[in-house]
């Protein structure tokens, strides 16, 4: 999965300005950055929800821009997407939410779908809650349901958009551990978007920092902590005055 010199603007506002990134098979890569820095925009390019104004996005050796619609849909089946606010349908039970994508894809009987849904809910520790509705769940349970839905089609890639935003410290730790489990038990390649430095250092094999539309840093958690770059250092230490000195 590669973003090569990607530019993206919305009206006069340039969000990505030559952003490049390569995700290695089997790793969990975290993209850090301030709120509004374009992290989620970059993530949406990886699944073809946005098309770059300039530059290219490649997934499994295929250039997304060149793919016919049907081939793009087929490629997306191999990419699970965990939305920031879970994006569950309130009128559906957990079982229906998790199984919705499988029914849309087709090829499985209702019995097979029910078994797959049960397995996915068990993976995220929501056994026995399939008949509940989203309104009956805590914030952390909704996040976990979103992850269960994302893994239902057994994707190669799992993209997480701000998975711990708005959660208390205990629930945040649960989600972090779940991200680690997805890699270990399912072997997925993960991309995590966050502004939480502690979470990034825990779940990430490598960490990139997006700043002003460009990649400012790429390295391991230990390299991030040891950085002397004032912008990166200012961000991870919560010292905006360091970042302002370079502006």
Backbone bond lengths (Angstrom), bond angles and torsions (degrees), N, CA, C in turn:
res aa  C-N    CA-C-N  psi(-1)  N-CA   C-N-CA  omega(-1)  CA-C   N-CA-C  phi
1 X - - - 1.454 - - 1.531 108.05 -
2 X 1.352 116.44 117.23 1.465 120.78 -172.25 1.527 110.27 -132.66
3 X 1.321 116.51 132.58 1.456 122.94 165.74 1.520 106.75 -107.23
4 X 1.315 116.78 121.06 1.461 121.84 -174.24 1.526 110.57 -117.08
5 X 1.343 115.71 102.17 1.469 122.42 174.14 1.534 111.17 54.59
6 X 1.344 115.41 52.08 1.465 121.42 -173.93 1.528 111.43 -84.57
7 X 1.322 114.57 130.57 1.466 122.78 173.98 1.523 108.19 -116.43
8 X 1.338 116.19 139.54 1.458 120.51 175.84 1.516 109.56 -150.52
9 X 1.329 115.79 128.49 1.462 121.47 177.95 1.524 108.89 -128.02
10 X 1.331 114.82 150.02 1.456 122.22 172.67 1.521 106.06 -119.54
11 X 1.330 115.42 103.59 1.455 118.95 -171.90 1.522 109.23 64.49
12 X 1.334 117.10 -133.52 1.469 119.61 -179.81 1.529 113.92 -81.12
13 X 1.346 116.76 -5.13 1.469 120.24 -173.69 1.526 111.01 -93.36
14 X 1.331 115.82 110.85 1.461 121.06 176.51 1.524 109.62 -80.68
15 X 1.317 116.68 120.03 1.462 121.37 -178.82 1.528 110.75 -96.35
16 X 1.317 116.70 -49.66 1.464 121.75 176.27 1.522 108.67 -112.68
17 X 1.329 115.43 132.37 1.467 120.19 -175.43 1.532 109.85 -130.95
18 X 1.314 114.84 71.78 1.454 119.30 -179.68 1.515 112.93 84.24
19 X 1.336 116.24 41.11 1.464 121.37 -177.88 1.523 110.02 -82.22
20 X 1.328 116.27 126.28 1.464 121.94 179.05 1.523 110.04 -125.40
21 X 1.330 115.55 141.61 1.459 120.25 -178.37 1.523 108.89 -162.60
22 X 1.325 116.54 139.55 1.463 121.46 174.42 1.520 109.09 -122.92
23 X 1.319 115.97 125.59 1.462 121.90 178.55 1.523 107.91 -98.08
24 X 1.319 116.23 122.51 1.461 120.88 -178.72 1.526 110.73 -83.02
25 X 1.309 115.90 143.66 1.465 120.30 178.79 1.522 110.63 -57.66
26 X 1.331 116.01 131.57 1.453 122.01 175.05 1.506 115.99 87.58
27 X 1.329 117.98 -8.09 1.460 119.74 -178.82 1.524 111.03 -94.27
28 X 1.331 114.84 165.55 1.459 121.34 165.91 1.516 106.73 -110.50
29 X 1.312 115.84 114.79 1.461 122.39 -179.69 1.520 108.63 -106.13
30 X 1.313 116.54 126.87 1.463 121.72 179.62 1.524 109.32 -103.50
31 X 1.327 115.80 135.86 1.464 121.00 173.41 1.520 107.98 -109.78
32 X 1.323 115.00 112.81 1.462 122.82 178.93 1.519 110.35 -94.38
33 X 1.318 115.47 159.24 1.453 119.74 174.26 1.512 111.10 166.12
34 X 1.320 114.82 163.50 1.460 120.42 178.30 1.527 110.13 -65.24
35 X 1.316 116.65 159.63 1.459 120.70 173.28 1.524 108.88 -59.49
36 X 1.324 116.23 133.01 1.454 120.25 -179.59 1.509 114.81 81.64
37 X 1.330 117.17 10.42 1.468 119.78 -177.05 1.525 113.04 -83.05
38 X 1.327 118.06 -7.75 1.462 120.75 178.52 1.511 114.50 104.88
39 X 1.333 117.42 10.39 1.466 120.56 -177.91 1.528 111.55 -60.99
40 X 1.326 116.30 -48.69 1.464 119.83 -178.11 1.526 111.20 -68.33
41 X 1.318 116.70 -32.23 1.468 120.35 176.12 1.523 109.87 -63.26
42 X 1.329 116.49 -43.27 1.469 120.43 177.19 1.523 110.58 -61.11
43 X 1.333 116.70 -42.14 1.465 120.93 -179.17 1.526 110.96 -62.71
44 X 1.311 116.62 -41.51 1.469 120.29 -178.91 1.527 111.50 -66.62
45 X 1.330 117.45 -26.93 1.465 119.49 173.98 1.528 111.11 -65.63
46 X 1.334 116.67 -32.73 1.466 120.54 -176.36 1.516 112.55 -67.40
47 X 1.305 116.52 -23.88 1.467 119.99 -179.14 1.530 111.31 -108.94
48 X 1.325 116.42 5.83 1.451 120.58 176.31 1.505 115.21 78.80
49 X 1.333 117.86 16.37 1.464 120.42 176.36 1.518 111.05 -76.94
50 X 1.328 116.82 -27.55 1.458 122.98 171.90 1.521 108.14 -120.62
51 X 1.321 116.01 149.53 1.460 121.83 175.38 1.519 108.58 -112.26
52 X 1.328 116.80 133.83 1.461 121.26 -176.75 1.524 111.21 -66.06
53 X 1.336 115.99 141.77 1.463 120.47 172.64 1.528 109.91 -68.65
54 X 1.322 115.13 -39.56 1.471 123.33 174.10 1.517 107.74 -142.39
55 X 1.335 115.63 157.55 1.454 119.51 -177.50 1.521 111.13 88.04
56 X 1.317 115.75 175.80 1.459 120.61 -174.62 1.528 111.78 -134.18
57 X 1.325 114.33 154.30 1.463 122.33 174.42 1.527 107.51 -122.37
58 X 1.332 115.28 129.04 1.460 121.60 -178.80 1.531 109.46 -120.05
59 X 1.318 116.55 136.02 1.466 121.74 173.49 1.524 107.76 -131.56
60 X 1.316 116.46 122.20 1.469 122.01 -178.64 1.526 111.86 52.62
61 X 1.332 115.47 41.57 1.458 120.48 176.38 1.509 115.09 78.52
62 X 1.320 117.55 4.32 1.465 120.94 -179.48 1.525 110.59 -110.92
63 X 1.318 115.24 131.35 1.459 120.94 178.92 1.531 108.55 -80.09
64 X 1.337 116.44 118.68 1.466 119.67 -173.89 1.518 112.36 -60.87
65 X 1.318 117.03 -35.30 1.465 120.41 -177.12 1.534 111.46 -60.58
66 X 1.332 116.56 -30.89 1.463 120.46 -174.50 1.525 113.66 -90.34
67 X 1.329 117.24 -5.91 1.461 119.32 -174.09 1.526 111.98 -78.85
68 X 1.326 118.24 131.94 1.463 120.47 170.11 1.529 109.50 -61.18
69 X 1.308 116.09 159.10 1.462 120.84 -175.25 1.525 112.28 -54.99
70 X 1.323 117.24 -44.05 1.465 120.04 -177.95 1.525 111.42 -64.07
71 X 1.339 117.35 -38.90 1.461 120.41 179.42 1.526 111.03 -70.29
72 X 1.333 116.70 -34.21 1.462 120.12 176.69 1.527 110.34 -65.17
73 X 1.329 117.02 -42.60 1.465 120.47 176.99 1.524 110.77 -61.52
74 X 1.329 116.17 -40.65 1.465 120.45 179.33 1.522 110.51 -63.90
75 X 1.325 117.37 -42.21 1.462 121.41 178.97 1.526 110.71 -63.15
76 X 1.327 116.58 -38.95 1.469 120.51 -178.59 1.522 112.50 -63.70
77 X 1.314 117.05 -23.12 1.467 119.45 178.32 1.525 111.16 -64.19
78 X 1.317 116.93 -22.01 1.451 121.18 177.98 1.510 113.63 -91.79
79 X 1.342 116.44 7.24 1.466 121.20 -178.49 1.520 108.99 -125.56
80 X 1.322 116.76 115.52 1.457 121.31 174.34 1.517 109.84 -90.17
81 X 1.338 116.51 137.84 1.468 120.93 -175.64 1.523 109.00 -123.97
82 X 1.330 115.89 120.99 1.464 121.71 178.28 1.524 108.03 -102.01
83 X 1.317 116.65 110.01 1.459 121.46 -175.41 1.527 111.45 -74.71
84 X 1.321 115.34 153.33 1.465 121.20 -176.38 1.523 112.20 -56.63
85 X 1.314 117.37 -42.35 1.464 120.72 -177.85 1.531 111.33 -111.23
86 X 1.320 116.14 29.90 1.471 125.20 175.62 1.530 113.15 71.66
87 X 1.356 117.60 -39.45 1.472 121.73 177.33 1.526 112.21 56.29
88 X 1.326 115.60 44.88 1.459 120.52 176.97 1.526 110.17 -85.56
89 X 1.320 116.11 152.26 1.459 120.68 176.30 1.524 108.73 -86.34
90 X 1.334 115.82 118.54 1.465 120.90 -174.75 1.523 113.19 -62.59
91 X 1.324 117.03 -27.91 1.468 120.57 -176.78 1.524 112.60 -84.24
92 X 1.329 116.84 -2.28 1.463 121.50 -178.94 1.520 110.79 -110.83
93 X 1.325 116.23 147.95 1.459 120.39 173.03 1.529 109.21 -72.18
94 X 1.341 115.31 171.08 1.461 118.81 176.59 1.524 110.78 -58.79
95 X 1.338 116.43 -43.75 1.465 120.21 179.89 1.525 110.82 -58.49
96 X 1.321 116.61 -42.17 1.461 120.03 -179.12 1.527 111.25 -69.65
97 X 1.332 117.17 -39.12 1.461 120.63 177.90 1.526 111.54 -62.55
98 X 1.332 115.64 -46.58 1.466 119.92 -176.89 1.526 111.26 -68.96
99 X 1.331 117.14 -35.63 1.457 120.76 -177.14 1.514 115.02 -86.43
100 X 1.332 117.53 -6.87 1.461 120.77 -174.32 1.527 112.28 -57.82
101 X 1.339 116.51 -47.02 1.459 119.94 -178.64 1.516 112.75 -64.52
102 X 1.319 116.80 -36.14 1.460 120.71 179.02 1.522 110.98 -65.11
103 X 1.318 116.58 -38.54 1.468 119.76 178.51 1.525 110.35 -68.21
104 X 1.316 116.44 -35.51 1.463 120.19 -179.98 1.527 110.47 -68.67
105 X 1.333 116.63 -40.00 1.464 120.66 179.68 1.518 111.14 -67.27
106 X 1.331 116.08 -40.78 1.456 120.96 -179.22 1.523 111.95 83.14
107 X 1.331 115.08 175.66 1.456 120.36 176.82 1.513 114.68 95.90
108 X 1.335 117.72 -9.50 1.459 121.71 179.01 1.527 109.79 -120.10
109 X 1.321 116.05 143.53 1.460 120.29 175.19 1.526 109.12 -74.77
110 X 1.327 116.43 165.35 1.465 120.00 178.27 1.526 110.98 -61.41
111 X 1.326 116.58 -34.80 1.461 120.33 177.92 1.532 110.70 -65.60
112 X 1.328 116.26 -41.46 1.468 120.47 178.93 1.524 110.98 -67.27
113 X 1.331 116.33 -39.30 1.464 120.19 177.90 1.519 110.27 -63.47
114 X 1.326 116.64 -45.28 1.468 120.49 -179.96 1.525 111.11 -59.59
115 X 1.321 116.71 -40.25 1.466 120.42 179.16 1.522 110.92 -67.01
116 X 1.336 116.40 -42.79 1.468 120.58 179.56 1.527 110.62 -63.59
117 X 1.317 116.79 -43.00 1.466 121.09 179.31 1.521 110.38 -61.67
118 X 1.321 116.27 -44.57 1.465 120.81 178.58 1.529 110.67 -59.42
119 X 1.324 116.59 -42.07 1.465 121.18 179.14 1.527 110.92 -63.67
120 X 1.324 116.86 -43.21 1.468 121.00 -177.87 1.526 111.44 -67.03
121 X 1.321 116.83 -40.55 1.462 119.85 177.31 1.525 110.73 -64.77
122 X 1.327 116.61 -34.96 1.465 120.07 177.84 1.523 110.96 -67.32
123 X 1.327 116.97 -37.80 1.469 121.07 179.79 1.526 111.06 -59.35
124 X 1.337 116.74 -36.90 1.470 120.50 -178.19 1.532 111.96 -98.58
125 X 1.334 115.81 17.12 1.468 122.13 175.20 1.526 113.57 62.22
126 X 1.324 115.70 40.69 1.466 120.90 175.41 1.530 110.60 -119.37
127 X 1.324 115.84 31.56 1.465 120.65 178.85 1.527 110.37 -55.37
128 X 1.319 116.16 135.65 1.456 120.77 174.12 1.517 115.25 80.75
129 X 1.346 117.40 1.77 1.469 120.01 -178.38 1.524 112.25 -106.78
130 X 1.310 117.48 10.08 1.457 120.62 -174.08 1.510 115.18 -61.70
131 X 1.330 118.50 -24.77 1.465 121.36 -178.17 1.527 112.59 -85.23
132 X 1.311 117.12 -5.31 1.467 119.96 -179.49 1.534 111.11 -79.56
133 X 1.334 113.55 161.29 1.457 120.94 176.70 1.530 109.19 -103.86
134 X 1.339 118.04 156.99 1.467 120.65 -178.27 1.519 114.32 -52.45
135 X 1.333 117.36 -35.83 1.465 120.40 -178.98 1.523 112.48 -64.36
136 X 1.319 116.93 -18.79 1.464 121.30 -179.29 1.529 112.39 -91.07
137 X 1.320 117.22 3.52 1.459 121.74 -174.99 1.520 111.92 -107.59
138 X 1.318 115.54 156.43 1.464 120.88 170.95 1.528 108.71 -78.15
139 X 1.331 116.10 169.59 1.458 119.97 178.51 1.517 112.14 -59.27
140 X 1.322 116.24 -41.88 1.454 120.02 179.15 1.514 112.93 -65.65
141 X 1.331 116.85 -37.17 1.466 120.52 178.22 1.522 110.93 -67.61
142 X 1.328 117.04 -36.44 1.469 119.53 176.66 1.527 110.41 -65.11
143 X 1.342 116.33 -41.23 1.468 119.56 177.49 1.522 110.24 -60.39
144 X 1.323 116.10 -43.05 1.463 119.73 -178.56 1.527 111.39 -67.29
145 X 1.334 116.09 -34.83 1.460 119.09 175.64 1.521 110.33 -63.43
146 X 1.334 116.08 -39.65 1.460 120.04 176.67 1.519 112.13 -60.61
147 X 1.325 116.50 -38.01 1.465 120.47 177.46 1.525 110.28 -68.45
148 X 1.348 116.45 -41.98 1.469 119.93 177.89 1.521 110.75 -58.71
149 X 1.313 116.88 -42.55 1.466 120.04 178.66 1.526 110.88 -64.32
150 X 1.345 116.16 -38.94 1.464 120.43 -177.60 1.523 112.57 -67.04
151 X 1.339 117.61 -30.16 1.465 119.86 -177.73 1.520 112.98 -93.70
152 X 1.336 117.21 -3.30 1.469 120.39 -173.44 1.526 112.45 -60.73
153 X 1.327 117.40 -35.98 1.469 120.78 -178.91 1.523 112.20 -86.96
154 X 1.340 116.21 9.80 1.471 122.94 178.78 1.527 111.44 55.24
155 X 1.324 116.57 61.28 1.463 120.31 -175.90 1.520 112.95 -74.98
156 X 1.316 114.71 160.31 1.467 121.37 172.87 1.519 110.08 -81.35
157 X 1.338 115.33 -35.99 1.463 121.58 -178.13 1.524 109.70 -114.88
158 X 1.329 115.92 146.79 1.458 121.53 175.57 1.521 107.73 -132.23
159 X 1.333 115.96 116.72 1.458 122.39 -177.63 1.526 109.13 -106.13
160 X 1.325 116.40 126.15 1.464 122.16 -177.42 1.530 109.46 -113.15
161 X 1.314 117.14 119.08 1.463 121.25 178.41 1.530 109.09 -99.52
162 X 1.327 116.45 104.09 1.469 123.20 178.92 1.539 111.56 49.18
163 X 1.325 118.54 59.44 1.470 120.52 -172.93 1.521 115.43 -67.22
164 X 1.341 118.86 -20.48 1.470 119.76 -177.65 1.525 113.15 -110.56
165 X 1.320 117.44 4.59 1.464 120.17 -179.65 1.529 111.18 -62.63
166 X 1.326 116.65 132.75 1.456 122.12 176.30 1.513 115.25 80.28
167 X 1.323 117.81 7.85 1.462 120.74 -178.43 1.523 110.96 -102.34
168 X 1.329 115.97 150.51 1.459 120.12 175.39 1.527 108.90 -71.49
169 X 1.352 118.02 163.32 1.476 120.56 -175.04 1.522 114.56 -56.36
170 X 1.331 117.57 -38.30 1.465 119.81 -178.93 1.526 110.63 -67.99
171 X 1.330 116.30 -46.48 1.462 120.12 -179.94 1.520 110.87 -66.53
172 X 1.321 116.38 -36.72 1.464 120.33 176.94 1.524 110.44 -59.34
173 X 1.326 116.49 -42.67 1.468 120.76 178.93 1.527 111.04 -62.98
174 X 1.335 116.67 -36.41 1.466 120.95 178.03 1.530 110.26 -62.93
175 X 1.333 116.56 -44.43 1.464 120.47 -179.74 1.522 110.68 -66.54
176 X 1.335 117.42 -40.90 1.468 120.36 177.36 1.525 110.90 -58.12
177 X 1.326 116.11 -44.69 1.463 120.02 179.86 1.529 111.15 -65.84
178 X 1.324 115.87 -33.30 1.463 119.95 178.60 1.529 110.72 -67.35
179 X 1.322 116.71 -39.10 1.470 120.49 176.85 1.526 110.33 -61.45
180 X 1.327 116.29 -42.29 1.465 120.23 177.07 1.530 110.96 -62.57
181 X 1.333 116.46 -39.20 1.470 120.64 179.69 1.523 111.79 -66.64
182 X 1.336 117.44 -37.07 1.458 120.19 -179.90 1.523 110.51 -59.62
183 X 1.316 116.01 -39.50 1.461 119.98 178.22 1.524 111.04 -69.78
184 X 1.323 116.60 -46.97 1.464 120.90 -174.80 1.523 112.49 -69.53
185 X 1.328 116.74 -45.00 1.463 120.35 -172.73 1.529 113.37 -89.41
186 X 1.335 117.37 -32.34 1.462 120.28 -176.89 1.523 112.80 -105.81
187 X 1.331 117.02 -13.95 1.458 120.73 178.32 1.514 114.78 70.11
188 X 1.335 117.37 24.13 1.460 119.73 -177.65 1.525 111.21 -77.91
189 X 1.320 115.05 151.21 1.457 122.07 169.04 1.521 106.85 -87.49
190 X 1.325 117.70 126.21 1.459 120.65 -173.16 1.515 113.79 -116.67
191 X 1.323 115.23 145.84 1.465 122.47 169.92 1.520 106.71 -126.74
192 X 1.322 116.27 122.94 1.462 122.00 -176.69 1.517 109.30 -116.77
193 X 1.316 116.32 124.92 1.461 122.51 175.52 1.519 108.08 -99.37
194 X 1.333 117.28 127.16 1.462 119.85 -179.27 1.521 110.55 -161.53
195 X 1.335 115.65 162.60 1.465 120.39 168.34 1.522 109.93 -114.57
196 X 1.335 116.13 9.31 1.457 122.78 -178.75 1.528 109.48 -92.37
197 X 1.324 116.82 106.78 1.466 121.69 -174.73 1.525 111.53 -65.76
198 X 1.332 117.29 -42.43 1.467 120.35 -179.50 1.527 111.06 -60.89
199 X 1.311 116.22 -45.09 1.459 121.00 178.57 1.524 110.62 -62.96
200 X 1.328 116.24 -42.83 1.468 120.97 -179.76 1.517 111.53 -59.07
201 X 1.324 116.16 -44.25 1.466 120.58 -177.80 1.524 111.93 -70.54
202 X 1.328 116.99 -25.39 1.461 120.33 179.43 1.521 111.75 -78.37
203 X 1.321 117.67 -46.43 1.469 120.25 -171.72 1.520 113.74 -94.73
204 X 1.331 118.11 -18.63 1.450 120.33 -172.32 1.522 114.64 -88.34
205 X 1.334 116.23 134.03 1.463 120.73 167.41 1.526 109.19 -76.01
206 X 1.342 114.65 -39.83 1.460 121.28 173.31 1.523 108.14 -135.05
207 X 1.318 115.04 156.64 1.461 121.09 -178.58 1.523 108.73 -131.12
208 X 1.325 115.78 132.84 1.458 121.73 172.30 1.522 107.86 -112.84
209 X 1.320 116.62 147.82 1.462 119.96 174.22 1.519 108.95 -118.08
210 X 1.315 114.49 128.38 1.458 122.29 178.31 1.520 108.24 -99.36
211 X 1.326 116.14 124.87 1.465 120.63 -178.35 1.515 108.64 -141.19
212 X 1.332 115.50 123.08 1.457 121.63 179.75 1.524 112.44 52.99
213 X 1.328 114.90 40.66 1.453 120.59 173.87 1.506 116.00 82.96
214 X 1.332 117.22 -0.78 1.462 120.37 -178.41 1.527 109.86 -128.08
215 X 1.323 115.03 160.23 1.457 119.42 176.03 1.521 109.05 -77.47
216 X 1.325 115.15 120.86 1.463 120.19 -178.08 1.530 111.37 -96.92
217 X 1.336 116.16 -28.36 1.466 120.36 -175.72 1.518 109.39 -148.68
218 X 1.332 116.12 147.70 1.458 122.14 170.77 1.520 107.91 -150.81
219 X 1.336 116.09 122.80 1.463 119.53 -179.72 1.513 111.21 178.53
220 X 1.313 116.05 -172.07 1.465 121.95 179.48 1.526 109.86 -79.55
221 X 1.336 117.38 166.06 1.467 119.28 174.87 1.527 112.84 -55.54
222 X 1.329 117.81 -40.22 1.468 120.17 178.87 1.525 111.16 -64.61
223 X 1.323 116.68 -38.67 1.468 120.16 178.27 1.523 110.77 -67.83
224 X 1.328 116.63 -34.73 1.463 119.96 176.68 1.521 110.75 -62.51
225 X 1.327 116.04 -46.48 1.463 120.20 -178.28 1.523 112.23 -65.44
226 X 1.334 116.89 -26.90 1.465 121.01 -177.19 1.524 113.07 -94.61
227 X 1.325 117.72 3.41 1.459 120.09 -174.35 1.531 112.66 -61.95
228 X 1.327 114.77 148.87 1.467 120.49 173.99 1.529 110.38 -111.45
229 X 1.324 117.01 0.21 1.461 120.90 176.65 1.528 108.18 -64.13
230 X 1.331 118.77 121.39 1.468 120.31 -174.90 1.526 113.90 -62.82
231 X 1.327 117.33 -33.94 1.463 119.97 179.30 1.525 110.44 -68.13
232 X 1.323 116.47 -48.14 1.461 120.85 -179.82 1.522 110.14 -66.13
233 X 1.313 116.40 -44.16 1.463 121.48 179.91 1.527 110.56 -62.05
234 X 1.313 116.43 -42.97 1.458 120.29 178.94 1.512 112.38 -62.24
235 X 1.342 116.24 -36.99 1.460 119.82 179.61 1.518 111.43 -69.23
236 X 1.334 117.42 -49.76 1.468 119.17 -174.00 1.527 111.98 -72.32
237 X 1.340 117.23 -22.56 1.465 120.29 178.68 1.520 112.54 -97.96
238 X 1.337 117.13 -1.40 1.457 120.27 -178.93 1.512 112.86 66.32
239 X 1.325 116.43 40.42 1.468 121.75 -178.01 1.527 109.06 -122.50
240 X 1.327 116.97 82.53 1.465 120.40 -175.84 1.518 113.90 -60.91
241 X 1.343 116.99 -23.19 1.467 118.40 179.98 1.527 111.50 -63.38
242 X 1.337 117.42 -29.56 1.464 119.90 176.94 1.522 110.79 -68.27
243 X 1.323 116.35 -37.75 1.453 120.75 -179.97 1.519 110.83 -70.68
244 X 1.325 116.28 -36.02 1.460 120.43 -178.15 1.517 112.15 -67.43
245 X 1.323 116.75 -28.21 1.459 119.87 -178.49 1.517 112.40 -64.76
246 X 1.320 116.99 -20.87 1.462 120.30 -177.50 1.521 111.93 -100.01
247 X 1.313 117.17 -2.54 1.460 119.75 -175.73 1.528 111.07 -83.48
